[in-house]
Amino acid sequence: MRLIILITFLLVTICSVKSDHLVVGNIGVGSILAHEETVAYNPFPFMKRVKTYFYTDPRNRPIMGIQAIDLLHSKASVNITAGGLGQSFVHLRMKSERGSGLEYSIGIYVGPDFQ
Protein backbone atom coordinates (compact mmCIF):
# COMPACT_ATOMS: atom_id res chain seq x y z
CA MET A 1 0.00 0.00 0.00
CA ARG A 2 2.82 2.40 0.86
CA LEU A 3 4.48 1.61 -2.43
CA ILE A 4 1.33 2.58 -4.35
CA ILE A 5 1.11 5.87 -2.44
CA LEU A 6 4.79 6.59 -3.13
CA ILE A 7 4.44 5.85 -6.86
CA THR A 8 1.32 8.04 -7.08
CA PHE A 9 3.12 10.90 -5.33
CA LEU A 10 6.10 10.62 -7.73
CA LEU A 11 3.85 10.60 -10.79
CA VAL A 12 1.92 13.66 -9.61
CA THR A 13 5.20 15.47 -8.89
CA ILE A 14 6.62 14.63 -12.31
CA CYS A 15 3.42 15.67 -14.12
CA SER A 16 3.20 18.99 -12.29
CA VAL A 17 6.63 20.18 -13.55
CA LYS A 18 6.12 18.95 -17.11
CA SER A 19 7.31 21.15 -19.95
CA ASP A 20 6.03 20.67 -23.47
CA HIS A 21 8.55 18.94 -25.74
CA LEU A 22 7.85 17.52 -29.19
CA VAL A 23 9.54 14.27 -30.23
CA VAL A 24 8.05 12.41 -33.20
CA GLY A 25 9.39 9.78 -35.56
CA ASN A 26 12.74 8.01 -35.63
CA ILE A 27 15.61 9.99 -34.11
CA GLY A 28 17.87 6.99 -33.55
CA VAL A 29 19.53 4.38 -35.72
CA GLY A 30 19.12 4.92 -39.47
CA SER A 31 18.36 8.62 -39.30
CA ILE A 32 20.73 11.51 -39.93
CA LEU A 33 20.66 14.83 -38.08
CA ALA A 34 20.20 17.21 -41.01
CA HIS A 35 19.59 20.46 -39.15
CA GLU A 36 19.95 21.68 -35.58
CA GLU A 37 19.05 25.16 -34.37
CA THR A 38 18.12 27.02 -31.20
CA VAL A 39 15.10 29.27 -31.61
CA ALA A 40 14.63 32.04 -29.04
CA TYR A 41 12.09 34.82 -28.62
CA ASN A 42 12.26 37.45 -25.90
CA PRO A 43 9.43 37.85 -23.37
CA PHE A 44 6.96 40.72 -23.43
CA PRO A 45 4.85 41.57 -20.36
CA PHE A 46 1.27 40.22 -20.38
CA MET A 47 1.60 38.84 -23.95
CA LYS A 48 1.90 35.35 -25.37
CA ARG A 49 4.76 35.09 -27.87
CA VAL A 50 4.22 33.07 -31.05
CA LYS A 51 7.01 32.06 -33.41
CA THR A 52 6.81 29.97 -36.57
CA TYR A 53 9.79 27.88 -37.67
CA PHE A 54 10.19 26.60 -41.24
CA TYR A 55 12.58 23.90 -42.50
CA THR A 56 12.92 22.50 -46.01
CA ASP A 57 15.56 19.89 -46.81
CA PRO A 58 17.77 21.17 -49.64
CA ARG A 59 18.28 17.64 -51.03
CA ASN A 60 14.56 16.79 -50.82
CA ARG A 61 15.08 13.88 -48.38
CA PRO A 62 12.07 12.71 -46.35
CA ILE A 63 11.97 13.75 -42.70
CA MET A 64 12.18 10.74 -40.36
CA GLY A 65 12.13 12.53 -37.00
CA ILE A 66 11.51 15.91 -35.39
CA GLN A 67 12.70 16.94 -31.96
CA ALA A 68 11.83 20.27 -30.26
CA ILE A 69 13.03 20.57 -26.67
CA ASP A 70 11.88 23.43 -24.41
CA LEU A 71 15.12 24.77 -22.91
CA LEU A 72 13.32 27.07 -20.47
CA HIS A 73 11.16 24.24 -19.05
CA SER A 74 8.18 26.57 -19.26
CA LYS A 75 4.55 25.92 -20.19
CA ALA A 76 5.20 26.81 -23.82
CA SER A 77 3.75 24.57 -26.54
CA VAL A 78 4.95 23.44 -29.96
CA ASN A 79 2.86 21.95 -32.81
CA ILE A 80 3.47 20.76 -36.35
CA THR A 81 1.27 22.87 -38.64
CA ALA A 82 2.39 21.59 -42.06
CA GLY A 83 4.60 18.88 -43.52
CA GLY A 84 6.32 16.59 -41.06
CA LEU A 85 7.19 12.92 -41.20
CA GLY A 86 7.58 11.55 -44.71
CA GLN A 87 7.68 15.04 -46.23
CA SER A 88 10.78 17.09 -47.12
CA PHE A 89 9.56 20.12 -45.15
CA VAL A 90 8.07 20.98 -41.77
CA HIS A 91 6.45 24.04 -40.21
CA LEU A 92 6.48 24.31 -36.41
CA ARG A 93 4.42 26.79 -34.36
CA MET A 94 5.69 27.65 -30.89
CA LYS A 95 3.62 29.58 -28.34
CA SER A 96 4.85 30.79 -24.96
CA GLU A 97 2.89 31.20 -21.77
CA ARG A 98 1.72 34.73 -20.99
CA GLY A 99 4.62 37.04 -20.07
CA SER A 100 7.35 34.51 -20.91
CA GLY A 101 9.73 34.01 -23.80
CA LEU A 102 10.54 30.99 -25.96
CA GLU A 103 13.70 28.95 -26.27
CA TYR A 104 13.58 25.66 -28.13
CA SER A 105 16.34 23.40 -29.40
CA ILE A 106 15.12 21.98 -32.73
CA GLY A 107 16.57 18.94 -34.45
CA ILE A 108 15.41 17.63 -37.84
CA TYR A 109 16.35 14.04 -38.74
CA VAL A 110 16.18 12.74 -42.31
CA GLY A 111 16.58 9.40 -44.02
CA PRO A 112 19.72 8.34 -45.87
CA ASP A 113 20.42 9.87 -49.27
CA PHE A 114 20.57 7.07 -51.86
CA GLN A 115 21.33 9.23 -54.91
C-alpha positions as CSV (number, residue, x, y, z in Angstrom):
1,M,0.0,0.0,0.0
2,R,2.8,2.4,0.9
3,L,4.5,1.6,-2.4
4,I,1.3,2.6,-4.4
5,I,1.1,5.9,-2.4
6,L,4.8,6.6,-3.1
7,I,4.4,5.9,-6.9
8,T,1.3,8.0,-7.1
9,F,3.1,10.9,-5.3
10,L,6.1,10.6,-7.7
11,L,3.9,10.6,-10.8
12,V,1.9,13.7,-9.6
13,T,5.2,15.5,-8.9
14,I,6.6,14.6,-12.3
15,C,3.4,15.7,-14.1
16,S,3.2,19.0,-12.3
17,V,6.6,20.2,-13.5
18,K,6.1,18.9,-17.1
19,S,7.3,21.1,-19.9
20,D,6.0,20.7,-23.5
21,H,8.5,18.9,-25.7
22,L,7.9,17.5,-29.2
23,V,9.5,14.3,-30.2
24,V,8.1,12.4,-33.2
25,G,9.4,9.8,-35.6
26,N,12.7,8.0,-35.6
27,I,15.6,10.0,-34.1
28,G,17.9,7.0,-33.6
29,V,19.5,4.4,-35.7
30,G,19.1,4.9,-39.5
31,S,18.4,8.6,-39.3
32,I,20.7,11.5,-39.9
33,L,20.7,14.8,-38.1
34,A,20.2,17.2,-41.0
35,H,19.6,20.5,-39.1
36,E,19.9,21.7,-35.6
37,E,19.1,25.2,-34.4
38,T,18.1,27.0,-31.2
39,V,15.1,29.3,-31.6
40,A,14.6,32.0,-29.0
41,Y,12.1,34.8,-28.6
42,N,12.3,37.5,-25.9
43,P,9.4,37.8,-23.4
44,F,7.0,40.7,-23.4
45,P,4.8,41.6,-20.4
46,F,1.3,40.2,-20.4
47,M,1.6,38.8,-23.9
48,K,1.9,35.3,-25.4
49,R,4.8,35.1,-27.9
50,V,4.2,33.1,-31.0
51,K,7.0,32.1,-33.4
52,T,6.8,30.0,-36.6
53,Y,9.8,27.9,-37.7
54,F,10.2,26.6,-41.2
55,Y,12.6,23.9,-42.5
56,T,12.9,22.5,-46.0
57,D,15.6,19.9,-46.8
58,P,17.8,21.2,-49.6
59,R,18.3,17.6,-51.0
60,N,14.6,16.8,-50.8
61,R,15.1,13.9,-48.4
62,P,12.1,12.7,-46.3
63,I,12.0,13.7,-42.7
64,M,12.2,10.7,-40.4
65,G,12.1,12.5,-37.0
66,I,11.5,15.9,-35.4
67,Q,12.7,16.9,-32.0
68,A,11.8,20.3,-30.3
69,I,13.0,20.6,-26.7
70,D,11.9,23.4,-24.4
71,L,15.1,24.8,-22.9
72,L,13.3,27.1,-20.5
73,H,11.2,24.2,-19.0
74,S,8.2,26.6,-19.3
75,K,4.6,25.9,-20.2
76,A,5.2,26.8,-23.8
77,S,3.8,24.6,-26.5
78,V,5.0,23.4,-30.0
79,N,2.9,22.0,-32.8
80,I,3.5,20.8,-36.4
81,T,1.3,22.9,-38.6
82,A,2.4,21.6,-42.1
83,G,4.6,18.9,-43.5
84,G,6.3,16.6,-41.1
85,L,7.2,12.9,-41.2
86,G,7.6,11.5,-44.7
87,Q,7.7,15.0,-46.2
88,S,10.8,17.1,-47.1
89,F,9.6,20.1,-45.2
90,V,8.1,21.0,-41.8
91,H,6.4,24.0,-40.2
92,L,6.5,24.3,-36.4
93,R,4.4,26.8,-34.4
94,M,5.7,27.6,-30.9
95,K,3.6,29.6,-28.3
96,S,4.8,30.8,-25.0
97,E,2.9,31.2,-21.8
98,R,1.7,34.7,-21.0
99,G,4.6,37.0,-20.1
100,S,7.3,34.5,-20.9
101,G,9.7,34.0,-23.8
102,L,10.5,31.0,-26.0
103,E,13.7,29.0,-26.3
104,Y,13.6,25.7,-28.1
105,S,16.3,23.4,-29.4
106,I,15.1,22.0,-32.7
107,G,16.6,18.9,-34.5
108,I,15.4,17.6,-37.8
109,Y,16.3,14.0,-38.7
110,V,16.2,12.7,-42.3
111,G,16.6,9.4,-44.0
112,P,19.7,8.3,-45.9
113,D,20.4,9.9,-49.3
114,F,20.6,7.1,-51.9
115,Q,21.3,9.2,-54.9
